[in-house]
Amino acid sequence: MRTEPRVRYEKRDHVAYVTLNRPDVLNAMDLGMHEELAEIWDDFEADDNLWLGVLTGAGERAFSVGQDLKELDRRNRTEEVPSTFGSRGKPGWPRLTERFTLTKPLLARVNGYALGGGFELVLACDIVIAADNAVFGLPEARLGLVPGAGGVFRLVRQIPARQALGHLLTGRQMTAAQARDMGLINEVVPADQLDACVEGWVRDISSCAPLAVRAIKEAALASAHLSLEEAFAHEYVWEERRRYSRDAKEGPAAFAEKRPPRWQGV
């Protein structure tokens, strides 16, 4: 009987650390893991003391290889309706890949394999740091499936369409260096430097005003489909909160007084 949680959730210094915790099966995601993750993402969104998150996988071999295919096989033998895009009606809905209004920044720390749903989680994060041994791919077509957690939609938006289709239609994998060259990864480092690199990014983001960070992420993503004129005129929820916040006054005051700012997130 399993005694450890499928997902480890820690809070330190305004940062949420979320670790997929099934290393014995390369952090494959079963329905139980999705249920645990739903509670974690709800808490992450609701806790004003958390300013950013880091998502990773336990062990040295994998970030996550995606859906637990053995569990899927068992479900296919009893369920009449096969799954398709999205998670509505399934345990853990809405999953991270469908939390479109999440404005707190998420950083993916990728070690080893990030395949299928694991890669889709990476694509849903804002900053991606990978070890040089990381491997990415969406093998669903080889299994008679589709990348239903948004891989089809996000990959073709994040890299050139022909590159995306080449990987989607073949299930071919890509190395960390190839993913970086296509713009999917912010930084690739040797595996023994991964934690130090991630913590450097965490420090840099944490040094910024949390409401400003949320407003910037919201505006960048919400305006991507708009013209420049429409983007300027659009209303952004977190920009209004930042605009009238104490932190909006604290930044200029700290600069004028030649001291580090003291962010409160309010």
NUDRENLUM-60253 format. One line per field, with one value per residue: x, y, z of N, C-alpha, C, O in turn; residue number from 1; residue in three letters. Coordinates in steps of 0.001 Angstrom, whole numbers, plus 500000, padded with zeros to 6 digits. Example, Ala and Ser with C-alpha at 12.3 -4.5 7.8 and 13.67 -1.06 7.14 Angstrom:
n.x	c(513190,512850)
n.y	c(494310,497750)
n.z	c(507800,507080)
ca.x	c(512300,513670)
ca.y	c(495500,498940)
ca.z	c(507800,507140)
c.x	c(513200,512900)
c.y	c(496700,500030)
c.z	c(507800,507870)
o.x	c(514236,513409)
o.y	c(496681,501138)
o.z	c(508465,508039)
lumdren	c(1,2)
rovo	c(ALA,SER)
END
This chain:
n.x	c(500848,500517,502186,503377,502618,501328,502107,504414,504261,505498,506092,508081,509523,507772,507495,506121,506798,506333,506249,506139,505554,506119,508427,509133,507670,508487,507288,504748,501426,498637,495064,494767,496981,496269,494047,495256,496903,495003,493982,496311,496913,494675,495123,497551,496806,495077,496488,497770,500263,501990,504035,505171,505743,507416,507705,508406,509883,510193,513243,515968,515514,513254,511116,508329,506658,504191,500757,499572,499812,499192,497157,495331,494830,493463,491200,490120,489040,486725,485339,483015,483117,485633,488463,489108,490165,491128,490117,487668,485111,486637,488792,490514,489980,489774,492756,496282,497003,494737,494175,493637,493561,495468,497744,500021,503519,504966,507574,509270,511222,513208,514143,515587,513231,510569,507700,504780,501985,503639,505374,503423,502713,505071,504949,502888,503960,505743,508453,511202,513591,516124,517879,520845,520447,517826,514845,512384,509040,506095,504512,502013,500657,501802,500618,498005,496624,495861,497597,496041,496026,496559,498890,498843,497774,499386,502079,502195,501822,504020,506379,507741,505285,505765,507882,506599,504500,506029,507018,504637,503252,504853,505757,508342,511207,512873,516003,517274,518877,517986,515333,515769,516935,514769,513282,511779,512777,514237,516793,519540,521370,524184,523329,524083,524049,521522,519681,520860,520711,517928,517216,518464,516872,514497,515184,515571,512992,511583,512631,511291,508315,505485,502803,503201,504521,502480,500608,502010,502360,499674,498836,500565,499848,497038,496720,497776,496430,495401,495243,497749,496562,494142,495179,496341,494021,492585,491143,492748,492707,494627,496393,494890,494743,497445,498005,496714,497941,499906,502462,502969,503581,505652,507913,508986,509441,511375,513461,513989,514795,517047,517208,516568,513527,510555,508497,505034,502954,500470)
n.y	c(498797,502210,504768,507271,510595,511204,513529,515901,518764,521800,524789,527594,530602,532337,530770,528080,524683,522081,518688,516015,512774,509923,508221,505594,504817,506554,508970,508877,509924,509200,508872,509369,511003,513271,514116,514872,516920,518804,519844,520996,522974,524575,525541,526856,528932,530325,531120,533969,534439,533037,533548,532586,529505,526295,523563,520130,516818,513861,512108,511065,510324,511171,513908,513738,511055,511323,510333,507582,504737,502058,502201,503561,501606,499701,501212,501607,499157,499079,501498,503288,505652,507145,509253,512712,515941,517983,518046,518115,516865,514808,513398,515898,518143,521721,520907,521778,522440,523587,525787,528659,531237,531499,533516,533635,533166,530194,527913,525463,522783,520666,517398,514642,512519,514173,513573,513160,513828,514877,516572,518307,519578,521007,522741,524331,525874,528900,529629,527663,525464,523257,520187,519034,516473,516148,515054,515567,515112,514259,511537,510583,510027,507674,505910,505772,507881,511338,514417,515354,517114,519621,519749,519640,522149,524039,523545,524179,526853,527768,527175,527269,526367,524185,522872,522133,520458,518479,517132,516500,514831,512639,511776,512064,512545,515257,516706,518446,520550,520894,521645,524025,525546,525874,527583,526733,526410,528133,527916,525666,523409,521604,518558,518498,521115,521987,522544,524804,526639,526863,527958,530409,531674,531691,533432,535796,536298,536491,538789,540762,542827,541135,541565,543102,541260,539379,540978,541561,538996,538275,540299,539866,537280,537372,539219,538234,537462,539781,542891,545516,547955,547100,545651,547605,548887,547005,545620,544634,542455,542010,544071,546275,545739,545859,548488,550084,549302,548942,548183,549343,551916,551494,550637,552941,554573,553152,553235,556007,556404,554946,552182,548618,547385,546615,544287,543570,542378,543491)
n.z	c(500000,499164,500877,500761,499561,496262,495196,496246,498269,499086,500942,500864,501729,500212,497979,496170,496066,493994,493577,491470,492441,491875,491397,490858,488665,486774,487329,486199,485555,487327,488015,490715,491259,489781,491258,493671,492717,491896,494309,495256,493292,493620,496211,495818,494095,495802,498074,499258,500192,498665,495947,493626,491766,491637,489597,489433,488941,490924,491681,489483,486885,485460,484688,484100,482539,481561,481048,482983,481445,481891,483772,482160,480225,481781,482433,479892,479363,480753,480600,478613,477126,475406,476217,475325,474224,476960,480494,481664,483722,484630,487212,489053,487534,487038,485371,485577,482963,481997,483470,482773,483739,485658,487177,488685,488429,487030,487251,485485,486445,484886,484686,483133,481443,479815,478760,476672,478617,480562,479152,478277,480649,481057,478857,479704,481670,482678,482776,481834,482920,482179,482674,481012,480187,479677,477992,475563,474363,472425,472263,471547,469082,468233,469848,469298,470320,471252,472024,474503,476653,475821,474301,471491,470908,472263,471473,468751,468930,470258,468948,465550,463094,461286,462512,464871,463909,462766,465012,466360,464562,464257,466699,467437,469537,471282,472145,475075,474219,471575,472079,473436,471379,469737,471176,473330,475847,478562,479691,479623,481531,483011,484715,487417,488081,488031,490183,491383,489308,488950,491439,491206,489252,490713,492799,491335,490277,492655,493686,492460,492396,493520,492644,490389,488785,488399,487070,484739,483588,483191,481366,479202,478307,478013,476022,473726,471409,470474,468626,468680,469345,470484,472605,474271,475095,476440,479463,482418,485079,487147,486705,487481,490204,490900,490237,492150,494464,497535,496981,494512,495168,496877,495387,493805,496072,497540,495711,495628,498240,498356,499116,499563,498157,500029,499553,499781,498523,498391)
ca.x	c(500000,501308,502099,503787,501713,501728,502691,504925,503926,506207,506060,509252,509899,506829,507606,505530,507555,505418,507072,505458,506271,505999,509663,509224,507061,508928,506331,503532,500306,497378,493952,495037,497886,495510,493219,496132,497343,493908,493965,497523,496793,493678,495782,498560,496113,494369,497398,498396,501651,502773,504219,505528,505829,508389,507164,509450,509603,511101,514210,516886,515249,512148,510169,507143,506427,502807,499649,499839,499167,498638,495858,494458,494420,492425,489985,489560,488329,485463,484654,482449,483417,487068,488780,489588,490852,490697,489898,486344,484423,487595,489438,491538,489624,490627,494159,497150,496999,493493,493988,494045,493622,496504,498698,501289,504465,505359,508858,509449,512568,513060,515219,515239,512166,509321,507013,503322,501426,504726,505772,502317,502867,506170,504459,501955,504713,506190,509910,511609,515013,516284,519186,521262,520015,516366,514319,511013,508335,504657,504436,500633,500248,502305,499824,496595,496051,496218,498066,494779,496183,496929,500132,498536,497494,500479,503333,502112,501866,505276,507479,507204,504268,506302,508632,505628,503821,506995,507067,503304,502806,505777,506098,509787,511671,513877,516911,517157,519512,517081,514188,516236,517150,513458,512663,510898,513463,514999,518193,519956,522591,524507,522381,524513,523870,520105,519059,521421,520171,516518,517138,518815,515653,513539,515623,515335,511556,511161,513084,510341,507038,504628,501630,503681,504789,501191,500008,502759,502021,498294,498746,501289,499116,495671,496710,498532,495599,494842,496088,498378,495573,493217,495920,496444,492702,491980,491191,493451,492331,495765,496977,494125,495140,498800,497974,496267,498538,500989,503736,503173,504209,506867,509047,509602,509917,512623,514483,514325,515459,518257,517112,515842,512065,509933,507243,504011,501961,499165)
ca.y	c(500000,503425,505635,508623,511279,511172,514837,516615,520194,522528,526246,528216,531952,532792,529900,526744,523643,520978,517604,514776,511864,508497,507964,504183,504691,507747,510031,508775,510564,508460,509711,509796,512155,514435,514577,515593,518150,519778,520499,521804,524179,525434,526205,527753,530126,531040,531561,535232,534428,532358,534467,531824,528071,525470,522226,519197,515408,513211,511185,511586,509763,511753,514929,512876,510445,511560,509513,506200,503976,500819,502570,503860,500333,499124,502013,501380,497875,499206,502736,503301,506891,507455,510642,513563,517113,518563,517160,518338,515640,513820,513823,516923,519269,521920,520618,522924,522775,524306,526924,529727,532523,531459,534574,533465,532504,528819,527543,524012,522241,519435,516417,513394,512479,514948,513020,513145,514783,515558,517675,519262,520395,521939,523755,525201,526706,530179,529562,526258,525206,521825,519549,518713,515116,516133,514623,516020,514525,513972,510279,510095,509478,506298,505092,505906,508916,512708,515171,515962,518142,520888,519705,520000,523574,524881,523388,524898,528279,528129,527026,527329,525348,522972,522158,521534,519351,517398,516353,515993,513787,511499,511372,512153,513236,516299,516887,519748,521559,521168,522385,525398,526241,526207,528585,526128,526346,529332,527639,524261,523353,520252,518070,518824,522554,522303,523181,526142,527495,527116,528871,531732,532228,531951,534664,536958,536576,536882,540157,541672,542995,540014,542011,543517,540032,538804,541859,541406,537698,538331,541142,539233,536129,537724,540110,537625,537365,541095,543880,546397,548936,546410,545253,548778,549274,545897,545732,543513,542404,542147,545407,547175,545489,546395,549942,550706,548562,549566,547877,550282,553092,551071,550565,554259,555093,552469,553772,557364,556328,554139,550980,547537,547450,545643,543926,542954,541703,544124)
ca.z	c(500000,499046,502046,500382,498631,494854,494910,497405,498199,500128,500838,501480,501294,499181,496810,496258,495378,493682,493040,491084,493324,491588,490645,490468,487333,486044,487637,485392,486240,487386,488449,492083,491214,489318,492366,494592,492073,491881,495615,495362,492469,494275,497336,495261,493598,496866,499133,498861,500644,497636,494837,492429,491996,490916,489333,489017,489177,491867,491103,488469,485557,484706,485137,484042,481225,481160,481546,483381,480375,482433,484326,481025,479630,482652,482290,478565,479349,481484,480285,477267,476422,475454,476523,474242,474731,478223,481640,482262,484091,485120,488459,488961,486672,485863,485600,485323,481544,481679,484384,481866,484428,486692,486866,489401,487531,487298,486680,485363,486641,484119,484770,482464,480443,479901,477602,476735,479563,481252,478287,478258,481854,480792,477928,480423,482602,482134,482667,481791,483110,481946,482699,479645,479849,479532,476696,475438,473232,472482,471514,471531,467783,468153,470764,468930,471173,470908,473194,474895,477686,475199,473542,470105,470798,472758,470748,467482,469248,470909,468002,464193,462839,460667,463555,465784,463245,462605,466260,466692,463634,464290,468059,467636,470730,471091,473271,475732,473363,470458,472609,473694,470107,469179,472026,474329,477128,478872,479991,479756,482345,483457,485726,488781,488294,487801,491345,491567,488251,489273,492573,490707,488650,491799,493474,490475,490231,494002,493961,491807,493091,493092,491894,489071,488039,488006,486068,483490,482999,482711,480185,478102,477787,477633,474859,472632,470196,470184,467967,469666,469794,471389,473810,475136,475590,477189,480923,483031,486492,488062,486536,488341,491594,491073,490087,493389,495579,498293,496321,493410,495766,497567,494472,493643,497364,497857,494808,496055,499547,498165,499947,498881,498384,500930,498911,500632,497703,498617)
c.x	c(500875,501089,502489,502743,502231,502378,503175,504694,504560,506116,507261,509467,509071,506839,506948,506386,506656,506221,506210,506237,505911,507254,509809,508587,507334,507909,505147,502345,499051,496284,494137,495967,497145,494618,494055,496574,496251,493849,495163,497393,495742,494330,496803,497924,495570,495298,498140,499854,502570,502827,504609,505653,506902,507807,508274,508990,510635,512043,515031,516492,514183,511499,508801,507027,504961,501817,500114,499086,498616,497276,494876,493959,493317,491120,489320,488741,486954,484665,484198,482880,484905,487305,489219,490248,490253,490373,488538,485639,485333,488200,490498,491198,489357,492089,495010,497071,495746,493210,494468,494146,494648,497589,499981,502264,504824,506641,508954,510924,512559,514323,514765,514083,511002,508533,505502,502802,502475,505214,504676,502320,503961,505694,503509,502658,505252,507695,510290,513127,515198,517722,519548,520912,518503,515971,512831,510336,506865,504414,503025,500231,500695,501479,498338,495873,496335,496770,496930,494863,496769,498206,499943,498434,498689,501743,503320,502085,503234,506508,506896,506330,504843,507133,507665,504960,504773,507074,505710,502920,503697,506022,507587,510124,512662,514742,516665,517754,518620,515880,514567,516369,515832,512702,511749,511477,514250,516482,518409,521288,522928,523619,522785,524413,522399,519486,519567,520858,518716,516410,517560,517627,514617,513909,515306,513849,511073,511607,512159,509051,506056,503398,502024,503938,503483,500524,500695,502406,500607,498207,499415,500474,497727,495624,497326,497749,495059,495799,496716,497379,494603,493910,496043,495107,492057,492102,491797,493221,493515,496509,496212,494507,496536,498780,497629,496859,499577,502324,504017,503814,505544,508083,509720,510148,511253,513765,514942,515109,516701,518305,516412,514339,511610,508550,506302,502996,500567,499227)
c.y	c(501242,504303,507074,509279,511172,512476,515441,518116,520898,524025,526817,529597,532436,531920,528558,525779,522417,519895,516390,513618,510391,508063,506524,503922,505953,508885,510063,509272,509704,509383,510208,510991,513406,514987,515374,516924,519215,520547,521428,523080,525122,526228,527217,529047,530975,531651,532819,535316,533689,533244,533766,530361,527426,524070,521323,517770,514804,512251,511829,511211,510497,512912,514257,512323,510520,510587,508094,505286,502634,501084,502863,502585,499676,499886,501770,500097,497973,500456,502743,504521,507193,508938,511383,514781,517593,517534,517353,517009,514550,514305,514881,518102,520524,521647,521826,523383,523532,525443,528192,531085,532530,532479,534501,532718,531100,528505,526025,523667,520834,518591,515155,513555,513411,514596,513088,514237,515502,516758,518736,520138,521432,523075,524745,526097,527945,530231,528094,526173,523705,521396,519138,517292,515013,515756,514964,515332,514327,512723,509765,509454,508030,505330,505140,506957,510287,513385,516019,516984,519421,520880,520092,521516,524433,524753,524202,526410,528712,527945,527119,526128,524071,522165,521425,520320,518181,516518,515752,514792,512559,510960,511439,512949,514336,516400,518246,520840,521909,521986,523827,526173,526616,527216,528041,526186,527631,529057,526139,524235,521899,519846,518471,520320,522977,523040,524601,527109,527852,528127,530284,532420,532567,533244,535895,537314,537089,538294,541195,541758,541935,540441,542500,542298,539425,539652,541699,540088,537729,539124,540487,538111,536501,538556,539479,537580,538707,541920,544762,547413,548308,546028,546419,549109,548215,546138,544461,543549,542676,543457,546426,546981,546038,547913,550647,550033,549390,549350,548832,551575,552738,551067,551905,554828,554463,552981,555144,557364,555461,552943,549891,547672,546330,545315,543257,542168,542239,545564)
c.z	c(500000,500273,501721,499479,497195,494422,496227,497205,499383,499858,501585,500873,500103,497923,497103,495441,495234,492974,492738,491684,493109,490808,490179,489110,486523,486142,486670,486218,486168,487915,489874,492137,490767,490424,493363,494002,492066,493194,495769,494541,493031,495404,496843,494772,494744,497907,498689,499299,499671,496395,493542,492791,491141,490803,488835,489269,490108,491138,490004,487045,484767,485442,485223,482630,480820,481767,481887,482412,480857,483059,483197,480373,480464,482509,480939,478489,480024,481107,478832,476451,476516,475685,475276,474866,476046,479280,482285,482503,484615,486437,488201,488086,487496,486212,485230,483879,481115,482655,483677,482546,485554,486349,487684,488489,488006,486543,486654,485520,486035,484185,484047,481489,480800,478648,477787,477653,480379,480458,478237,479514,481656,479895,478599,481435,481895,481891,482706,481891,483020,482149,481279,479232,479672,478103,476670,474255,473514,471644,471267,470209,467628,468995,470424,469742,470580,472164,473756,475999,477099,474406,472089,469959,471193,471918,469461,467695,469768,470031,466586,463862,462236,461660,464479,465148,463030,463840,466605,465835,463624,465686,468336,468895,470351,472338,473909,474861,472179,470919,472907,472388,469440,470038,473100,475740,477333,479063,480135,480492,482646,484628,487137,489080,488200,488971,491555,490528,488543,490402,492175,490058,489709,492518,492630,490407,491585,494356,493337,492613,492613,492306,490504,488195,487541,486924,484720,482810,482423,481410,478985,477474,477284,476357,473616,471323,469752,469325,469043,470213,470786,472689,474781,475794,476474,478697,481508,484541,487402,487871,487389,489800,491857,491131,491385,494638,496331,497603,495165,493903,496410,496643,494249,494944,497737,496980,495285,497364,499530,499124,499156,499143,499313,500381,499893,499819,497900,498136)
o.x	c(501854,499951,501979,502062,503435,503098,502430,504905,504215,506069,507444,509579,509625,506251,507183,506665,506270,506803,505617,507441,505462,507142,510525,508909,506521,507694,504612,502282,498478,496546,493726,495781,497368,494447,493624,496615,496543,493684,495048,497723,495891,494116,496907,498451,495598,494918,499033,500597,503790,501792,504391,505669,507257,507455,509010,507878,511806,511686,514818,517075,514193,511355,508190,507265,504536,502022,500929,497879,497657,496348,493715,492787,492348,490049,488093,487852,486123,483446,484901,482997,485400,486450,489647,490839,489035,490351,488283,485575,484863,488130,491280,492032,488763,492587,494514,497073,495687,492111,495549,494754,494691,498280,500932,501881,504966,506770,508747,511773,511969,515410,513676,513960,510523,508678,505004,503130,502241,505442,504969,501966,503805,506001,503341,502030,505222,508151,509760,513853,514508,518660,518670,521059,517964,516662,512105,510989,506435,504140,502852,499534,500025,501610,497509,494647,496974,496439,496858,493878,497401,498590,500778,498948,498978,502417,504315,502300,503569,507568,505677,506603,504447,507099,507873,504863,504363,507186,505637,502325,503334,506446,508052,509423,513214,514263,515947,517202,518503,515456,513784,515958,515779,511610,511012,510747,514856,517328,517573,522222,522054,523209,521923,524664,522074,518829,518788,520566,518316,515602,517066,517394,513941,513036,514833,513485,510256,511021,512245,508739,505810,502990,501266,503614,503392,499946,500038,502177,500372,497577,498891,500411,497286,494595,497391,498339,494335,497006,496268,497362,494278,493299,495869,495076,491089,493048,491410,493506,493419,497192,496816,494587,496788,499446,498193,496328,500063,503202,505179,504509,506452,509174,510924,511188,512161,514893,516141,515978,517338,519287,515728,513935,512205,507564,506728,502249,499586,498236)
o.y	c(501322,504557,508003,508592,511062,512532,515485,518655,520636,524467,526565,529741,532892,532295,527963,526027,521796,520132,515802,513492,509705,507588,506253,502928,506367,509646,511128,509059,509504,510544,511318,511892,514487,516202,516421,517937,520402,521767,522514,524160,526340,527433,528314,530133,532204,532620,532750,536175,533712,533640,534313,530004,527926,523459,521693,517528,515184,511663,512986,511726,510461,512891,514212,513030,509872,510081,507498,505086,502125,500291,502460,502492,499155,499281,501731,499970,497075,500479,502268,504440,507472,509771,510776,514670,517608,516330,516803,516148,513480,515494,514778,518988,520418,522111,522784,524583,524059,525998,528714,532001,533482,532328,535231,531742,530844,528794,525369,524201,519916,519018,514649,514570,513429,515237,513075,515413,516617,517831,519929,521315,522592,524240,525867,526988,528032,530815,527345,526729,522953,522132,518919,516932,513916,516089,514688,515009,514238,512825,508630,508440,507245,504111,504614,506932,510396,512962,517226,517670,520206,521921,520789,522091,525437,525753,524840,527171,529896,528495,527054,525009,522976,520935,520263,519267,517023,515297,514622,513838,511538,509816,510931,513891,514346,516202,519085,521937,523079,522914,524744,527330,527569,527653,528803,526027,528155,529853,525430,524949,521037,520684,518754,520745,524161,524062,525501,528263,529008,529052,531257,533608,533593,534060,536908,538488,538007,538927,542380,540873,541836,539736,542332,542299,539005,539118,541702,540054,537266,538675,540545,537998,536005,538594,540118,537653,538782,541676,544757,547692,548910,546075,546241,549564,548498,546780,543352,544550,543484,543913,547336,547951,546616,548534,551698,550186,550404,550212,549106,552254,553567,551453,552018,555487,555155,553142,555416,558209,555260,552724,550189,548038,545254,545978,542469,541367,541552,546289)
o.z	c(500742,500667,502347,498718,496964,493425,497206,496119,500535,498710,502776,499656,499102,496909,498155,494268,496224,491916,493643,491462,494027,489678,489216,488460,485697,485198,486361,487429,485097,488227,490213,492954,491313,490524,493845,494700,492214,493193,496338,495030,492935,495534,497390,495012,494674,498564,497845,498824,499832,495859,492461,493968,490073,491813,487920,489739,490087,490117,489642,486091,483536,486665,486291,481651,479864,482871,481184,482543,480276,482899,483265,480007,479912,482467,480848,477646,479890,481272,477941,475229,477608,475383,474294,475941,476223,479024,483357,481625,485004,486747,487255,487901,488568,487238,484637,483604,480004,482656,483951,481993,486334,485341,487405,487844,489201,485354,487674,484806,486606,483794,484316,480804,481934,477608,478912,477495,480845,481017,478163,479446,482037,480148,478121,482006,480668,480908,483526,481066,483708,481841,480444,478064,479532,477140,477625,473262,474664,470448,470823,470207,466956,468883,471166,469846,469533,473272,473525,476272,477807,473873,471514,469000,470542,471672,469116,466752,469722,470330,466428,464298,462635,461657,464826,465777,463106,463730,467088,466336,463041,465846,469356,469264,469251,473455,473365,474772,471814,470229,472661,472307,468662,469674,473725,476718,476398,478655,480695,480127,482550,485431,487969,490207,488278,488776,491869,490841,488401,490332,492745,490280,489625,492813,493145,490472,491655,495235,493660,493409,491411,491383,489548,487008,486388,485977,483679,481601,481307,480453,477873,476250,476248,475682,472566,470246,468759,469304,470190,471412,471809,473757,475987,476937,477179,479153,481141,485198,488326,488788,487956,490555,492914,491959,491689,495738,495830,497633,494864,493148,496482,497063,494479,494945,498196,497446,495341,497577,500564,499833,498177,500246,499367,500703,500738,500380,497618,498230)
lumdren	c(1,2,3,4,5,6,7,8,9,10,11,12,13,14,15,16,17,18,19,20,21,22,23,24,25,26,27,28,29,30,31,32,33,34,35,36,37,38,39,40,41,42,43,44,45,46,47,48,49,50,51,52,53,54,55,56,57,58,59,60,61,62,63,64,65,66,67,68,69,70,71,72,73,74,75,76,77,78,79,80,81,82,83,84,85,86,87,88,89,90,91,92,93,94,95,96,97,98,99,100,101,102,103,104,105,106,107,108,109,110,111,112,113,114,115,116,117,118,119,120,121,122,123,124,125,126,127,128,129,130,131,132,133,134,135,136,137,138,139,140,141,142,143,144,145,146,147,148,149,150,151,152,153,154,155,156,157,158,159,160,161,162,163,164,165,166,167,168,169,170,171,172,173,174,175,176,177,178,179,180,181,182,183,184,185,186,187,188,189,190,191,192,193,194,195,196,197,198,199,200,201,202,203,204,205,206,207,208,209,210,211,212,213,214,215,216,217,218,219,220,221,222,223,224,225,226,227,228,229,230,231,232,233,234,235,236,237,238,239,240,241,242,243,244,245,246,247,248,249,250,251,252,253,254,255,256,257,258,259,260,261,262,263,264,265,266)
rovo	c(MET,ARG,THR,GLU,PRO,ARG,VAL,ARG,TYR,GLU,LYS,ARG,ASP,HIS,VAL,ALA,TYR,VAL,THR,LEU,ASN,ARG,PRO,ASP,VAL,LEU,ASN,ALA,MET,ASP,LEU,GLY,MET,HIS,GLU,GLU,LEU,ALA,GLU,ILE,TRP,ASP,ASP,PHE,GLU,ALA,ASP,ASP,ASN,LEU,TRP,LEU,GLY,VAL,LEU,THR,GLY,ALA,GLY,GLU,ARG,ALA,PHE,SER,VAL,GLY,GLN,ASP,LEU,LYS,GLU,LEU,ASP,ARG,ARG,ASN,ARG,THR,GLU,GLU,VAL,PRO,SER,THR,PHE,GLY,SER,ARG,GLY,LYS,PRO,GLY,TRP,PRO,ARG,LEU,THR,GLU,ARG,PHE,THR,LEU,THR,LYS,PRO,LEU,LEU,ALA,ARG,VAL,ASN,GLY,TYR,ALA,LEU,GLY,GLY,GLY,PHE,GLU,LEU,VAL,LEU,ALA,CYS,ASP,ILE,VAL,ILE,ALA,ALA,ASP,ASN,ALA,VAL,PHE,GLY,LEU,PRO,GLU,ALA,ARG,LEU,GLY,LEU,VAL,PRO,GLY,ALA,GLY,GLY,VAL,PHE,ARG,LEU,VAL,ARG,GLN,ILE,PRO,ALA,ARG,GLN,ALA,LEU,GLY,HIS,LEU,LEU,THR,GLY,ARG,GLN,MET,THR,ALA,ALA,GLN,ALA,ARG,ASP,MET,GLY,LEU,ILE,ASN,GLU,VAL,VAL,PRO,ALA,ASP,GLN,LEU,ASP,ALA,CYS,VAL,GLU,GLY,TRP,VAL,ARG,ASP,ILE,SER,SER,CYS,ALA,PRO,LEU,ALA,VAL,ARG,ALA,ILE,LYS,GLU,ALA,ALA,LEU,ALA,SER,ALA,HIS,LEU,SER,LEU,GLU,GLU,ALA,PHE,ALA,HIS,GLU,TYR,VAL,TRP,GLU,GLU,ARG,ARG,ARG,TYR,SER,ARG,ASP,ALA,LYS,GLU,GLY,PRO,ALA,ALA,PHE,ALA,GLU,LYS,ARG,PRO,PRO,ARG,TRP,GLN,GLY,VAL)
END
